Amino acid sequence: MPLCALAVHQLRFYVVFGSHAPAVLLREGHGYLGIAEPAVVLLAALGLGWFAGLLAVARAGPGKLTRRRPEPRGILRIWLVCALLLFAIYCCQELLEGVLSPGHPAGIAGVLGQGGWTAAPLSLLIGAGLATALRVAHRLLEAATRGEPGLWAGAPSETTDHLEPPITDWRLDPQAGVAAGRAPPRVIAPSLI
């Protein structure tokens, strides 16, 4: 969510101001984003790593994940919630910047003025991507928990996990009757003096 909120904020300026966006961002007191951007990217990377670990635990076997994940609501509902949250975060961020930064317009003019209204369709667009990612993540976790072998390349099937590998040379199979049933007798060599 923080990465998506940052994307809404930054894209809003790039859509409205184009190549002049960096100058406008600096003029209006958005300089703190130079520090916030790496932190948000790091947070997103940590979240992705956490999900990969969770997926590995789920893949290790059914029952490894103790918490039951509820079935998510419809994708449309998730999309609207994500879009509303992204737009709310954008509005709060702009209102705070209006109060704390001297070059930033205050109040509703700081939120919707100078093309700020473009944050609403951007929130809808990025919210759709976030909702889709959440749905895919849930489906991956469910599939990994169930142990679906077709989902993972090279995954062993449940029926062959306990079987020994087949013998490749039929002549070495004791049931074929070709190999000796026992070892040859031990020969004691006479000692040479």
DRENDO-1510 file (C-alpha; in Angstrom, 1 decimal, always signed):
<recs>
REC; n; res; u; v; w
REC; 1; MET; +0.0; +0.0; +0.0 .
REC; 2; PRO; +2.7; +2.6; +0.8 .
REC; 3; LEU; +4.4; +2.0; -2.6 .
REC; 4; CYS; +1.0; +2.4; -4.4 .
REC; 5; ALA; +0.3; +5.6; -2.4 .
REC; 6; LEU; +3.7; +7.0; -3.4 .
REC; 7; ALA; +3.0; +6.1; -7.0 .
REC; 8; VAL; -0.3; +7.9; -6.9 .
REC; 9; HIS; +1.3; +11.0; -5.5 .
REC; 10; GLN; +4.2; +11.1; -7.9 .
REC; 11; LEU; +2.2; +10.1; -11.0 .
REC; 12; ARG; -0.2; +12.9; -10.2 .
REC; 13; PHE; +2.5; +15.5; -10.6 .
REC; 14; TYR; +4.1; +13.8; -13.7 .
REC; 15; VAL; +0.7; +13.6; -15.4 .
REC; 16; VAL; -0.1; +17.3; -14.8 .
REC; 17; PHE; +3.3; +18.9; -15.0 .
REC; 18; GLY; +5.2; +16.5; -17.3 .
REC; 19; SER; +9.0; +17.2; -17.4 .
REC; 20; HIS; +8.6; +20.1; -15.0 .
REC; 21; ALA; +7.3; +17.9; -12.2 .
REC; 22; PRO; +10.6; +17.6; -10.3 .
REC; 23; ALA; +10.9; +21.4; -10.1 .
REC; 24; VAL; +7.2; +21.8; -8.9 .
REC; 25; LEU; +7.7; +19.0; -6.3 .
REC; 26; LEU; +10.7; +20.8; -4.9 .
REC; 27; ARG; +9.0; +24.3; -5.0 .
REC; 28; GLU; +6.0; +23.0; -3.1 .
REC; 29; GLY; +7.9; +21.3; -0.3 .
REC; 30; HIS; +8.0; +17.7; -1.4 .
REC; 31; GLY; +11.7; +17.4; -0.8 .
REC; 32; TYR; +11.2; +14.9; +2.0 .
REC; 33; LEU; +10.2; +12.3; -0.7 .
REC; 34; GLY; +13.8; +11.9; -1.6 .
REC; 35; ILE; +14.2; +10.2; +1.8 .
REC; 36; ALA; +10.8; +8.5; +1.8 .
REC; 37; GLU; +11.1; +6.9; -1.6 .
REC; 38; PRO; +14.0; +4.5; -0.7 .
REC; 39; ALA; +12.3; +3.7; +2.6 .
REC; 40; VAL; +9.0; +2.8; +0.8 .
REC; 41; VAL; +10.9; +0.7; -1.7 .
REC; 42; LEU; +12.7; -1.1; +1.1 .
REC; 43; LEU; +9.4; -1.7; +2.9 .
REC; 44; ALA; +7.9; -3.1; -0.3 .
REC; 45; ALA; +10.9; -5.4; -0.8 .
REC; 46; LEU; +10.6; -6.7; +2.8 .
REC; 47; GLY; +6.9; -7.3; +2.2 .
REC; 48; LEU; +7.7; -9.3; -1.0 .
REC; 49; GLY; +10.3; -11.3; +0.8 .
REC; 50; TRP; +7.9; -12.0; +3.6 .
REC; 51; PHE; +5.4; -13.2; +1.1 .
REC; 52; ALA; +8.0; -15.4; -0.6 .
REC; 53; GLY; +8.8; -17.0; +2.8 .
REC; 54; LEU; +5.1; -17.5; +3.5 .
REC; 55; LEU; +4.7; -19.1; +0.2 .
REC; 56; ALA; +7.7; -21.4; +0.9 .
REC; 57; VAL; +6.2; -22.5; +4.2 .
REC; 58; ALA; +2.9; -23.1; +2.6 .
REC; 59; ARG; +4.6; -25.2; -0.2 .
REC; 60; ALA; +6.4; -27.2; +2.5 .
REC; 61; GLY; +3.2; -29.1; +3.2 .
REC; 62; PRO; -0.4; -28.7; +4.0 .
REC; 63; GLY; -1.0; -27.7; +7.6 .
REC; 64; LYS; +2.3; -25.8; +7.9 .
REC; 65; LEU; +0.4; -22.5; +7.9 .
REC; 66; THR; -1.7; -22.5; +11.1 .
REC; 67; ARG; -3.8; -19.4; +10.3 .
REC; 68; ARG; -6.7; -20.0; +8.1 .
REC; 69; ARG; -7.0; -17.2; +5.5 .
REC; 70; PRO; -10.5; -16.1; +4.8 .
REC; 71; GLU; -11.7; -16.0; +1.3 .
REC; 72; PRO; -11.4; -12.5; +0.0 .
REC; 73; ARG; -14.4; -10.5; -1.0 .
REC; 74; GLY; -15.2; -9.9; -4.6 .
REC; 75; ILE; -12.5; -8.3; -6.7 .
REC; 76; LEU; -14.7; -5.2; -7.3 .
REC; 77; ARG; -15.1; -4.6; -3.6 .
REC; 78; ILE; -11.3; -5.0; -3.0 .
REC; 79; TRP; -10.6; -2.7; -5.9 .
REC; 80; LEU; -12.9; +0.0; -4.6 .
REC; 81; VAL; -11.5; -0.3; -1.1 .
REC; 82; CYS; -7.9; +0.0; -2.4 .
REC; 83; ALA; -8.8; +2.9; -4.6 .
REC; 84; LEU; -10.5; +4.8; -1.8 .
REC; 85; LEU; -7.7; +4.1; +0.6 .
REC; 86; LEU; -5.1; +5.4; -1.9 .
REC; 87; PHE; -7.1; +8.5; -2.6 .
REC; 88; ALA; -7.6; +9.1; +1.2 .
REC; 89; ILE; -3.8; +8.7; +1.8 .
REC; 90; TYR; -3.1; +11.2; -1.1 .
REC; 91; CYS; -5.6; +13.7; +0.4 .
REC; 92; CYS; -4.2; +13.4; +3.9 .
REC; 93; GLN; -0.6; +13.7; +2.6 .
REC; 94; GLU; -1.5; +16.9; +0.6 .
REC; 95; LEU; -3.3; +18.4; +3.6 .
REC; 96; LEU; -0.4; +17.8; +5.8 .
REC; 97; GLU; +2.0; +19.2; +3.2 .
REC; 98; GLY; -0.2; +22.3; +3.0 .
REC; 99; VAL; +0.1; +22.8; +6.8 .
REC; 100; LEU; +3.8; +22.0; +7.1 .
REC; 101; SER; +5.3; +23.3; +3.9 .
REC; 102; PRO; +5.3; +27.1; +3.3 .
REC; 103; GLY; +5.4; +26.8; -0.6 .
REC; 104; HIS; +2.5; +24.3; -0.7 .
REC; 105; PRO; -1.1; +25.5; -1.2 .
REC; 106; ALA; -3.2; +24.8; +1.8 .
REC; 107; GLY; -6.7; +23.2; +2.2 .
REC; 108; ILE; -8.8; +21.9; -0.6 .
REC; 109; ALA; -6.7; +23.9; -3.1 .
REC; 110; GLY; -3.6; +21.9; -2.1 .
REC; 111; VAL; -5.5; +18.6; -2.6 .
REC; 112; LEU; -7.5; +19.2; -5.8 .
REC; 113; GLY; -6.0; +22.3; -7.2 .
REC; 114; GLN; -3.4; +22.4; -10.0 .
REC; 115; GLY; -4.6; +19.1; -11.4 .
REC; 116; GLY; -4.8; +17.4; -8.1 .
REC; 117; TRP; -8.1; +15.9; -9.1 .
REC; 118; THR; -6.1; +13.5; -11.4 .
REC; 119; ALA; -5.2; +11.6; -8.2 .
REC; 120; ALA; -8.7; +10.1; -8.2 .
REC; 121; PRO; -8.5; +8.3; -11.6 .
REC; 122; LEU; -4.9; +7.3; -10.8 .
REC; 123; SER; -6.1; +5.9; -7.5 .
REC; 124; LEU; -8.7; +3.8; -9.4 .
REC; 125; LEU; -6.0; +2.6; -11.8 .
REC; 126; ILE; -3.4; +1.7; -9.2 .
REC; 127; GLY; -6.1; +0.3; -6.9 .
REC; 128; ALA; -7.1; -2.1; -9.6 .
REC; 129; GLY; -3.5; -3.3; -9.9 .
REC; 130; LEU; -3.2; -3.6; -6.2 .
REC; 131; ALA; -6.5; -5.6; -5.9 .
REC; 132; THR; -5.3; -7.9; -8.7 .
REC; 133; ALA; -2.0; -8.5; -6.9 .
REC; 134; LEU; -3.8; -9.2; -3.6 .
REC; 135; ARG; -6.1; -11.7; -5.4 .
REC; 136; VAL; -3.2; -13.5; -7.1 .
REC; 137; ALA; -1.2; -13.6; -3.9 .
REC; 138; HIS; -4.2; -15.2; -2.1 .
REC; 139; ARG; -4.7; -17.8; -4.9 .
REC; 140; LEU; -1.0; -18.7; -4.8 .
REC; 141; LEU; -1.1; -19.2; -1.1 .
REC; 142; GLU; -4.2; -21.4; -1.4 .
REC; 143; ALA; -2.7; -23.5; -4.1 .
REC; 144; ALA; +0.6; -23.9; -2.2 .
REC; 145; THR; -1.3; -24.9; +0.9 .
REC; 146; ARG; -3.3; -27.5; -1.0 .
REC; 147; GLY; -0.1; -28.8; -2.6 .
REC; 148; GLU; -1.2; -28.6; -6.2 .
REC; 149; PRO; +1.6; -30.3; -8.1 .
REC; 150; GLY; +0.7; -28.7; -11.5 .
REC; 151; LEU; +1.3; -25.2; -10.2 .
REC; 152; TRP; +5.0; -25.7; -9.3 .
REC; 153; ALA; +7.5; -26.9; -11.8 .
REC; 154; GLY; +9.3; -30.0; -10.8 .
REC; 155; ALA; +7.0; -30.6; -7.9 .
REC; 156; PRO; +6.8; -34.3; -6.7 .
REC; 157; SER; +3.4; -35.8; -6.8 .
REC; 158; GLU; +1.9; -37.1; -3.6 .
REC; 159; THR; +1.6; -40.7; -4.8 .
REC; 160; THR; +5.3; -41.1; -5.6 .
REC; 161; ASP; +6.8; -39.4; -2.6 .
REC; 162; HIS; +7.1; -42.6; -0.6 .
REC; 163; LEU; +8.2; -45.0; -3.4 .
REC; 164; GLU; +11.8; -45.9; -4.1 .
REC; 165; PRO; +13.2; -44.9; -7.5 .
REC; 166; PRO; +12.8; -47.7; -10.1 .
REC; 167; ILE; +15.8; -49.9; -10.9 .
REC; 168; THR; +17.0; -49.0; -14.4 .
REC; 169; ASP; +18.8; -52.3; -15.2 .
REC; 170; TRP; +16.3; -55.1; -15.1 .
REC; 171; ARG; +19.1; -57.7; -14.7 .
REC; 172; LEU; +19.9; -56.2; -11.3 .
REC; 173; ASP; +16.4; -56.6; -10.0 .
REC; 174; PRO; +16.3; -59.6; -7.6 .
REC; 175; GLN; +12.8; -60.5; -8.7 .
REC; 176; ALA; +13.9; -61.0; -12.3 .
REC; 177; GLY; +15.7; -64.2; -11.4 .
REC; 178; VAL; +18.9; -63.3; -13.3 .
REC; 179; ALA; +21.0; -62.0; -10.4 .
REC; 180; ALA; +22.3; -64.4; -7.8 .
REC; 181; GLY; +20.2; -64.6; -4.7 .
REC; 182; ARG; +23.3; -64.7; -2.5 .
REC; 183; ALA; +26.9; -63.7; -2.7 .
REC; 184; PRO; +29.6; -66.3; -3.8 .
REC; 185; PRO; +31.2; -68.3; -1.0 .
REC; 186; ARG; +34.2; -66.8; +0.8 .
REC; 187; VAL; +37.5; -68.3; -0.3 .
REC; 188; ILE; +40.3; -68.5; +2.2 .
REC; 189; ALA; +43.6; -68.2; +0.4 .
REC; 190; PRO; +46.3; -70.5; +1.7 .
REC; 191; SER; +49.0; -68.6; +3.4 .
REC; 192; LEU; +52.4; -68.6; +1.6 .
REC; 193; ILE; +55.4; -69.1; +3.9 .
</recs>
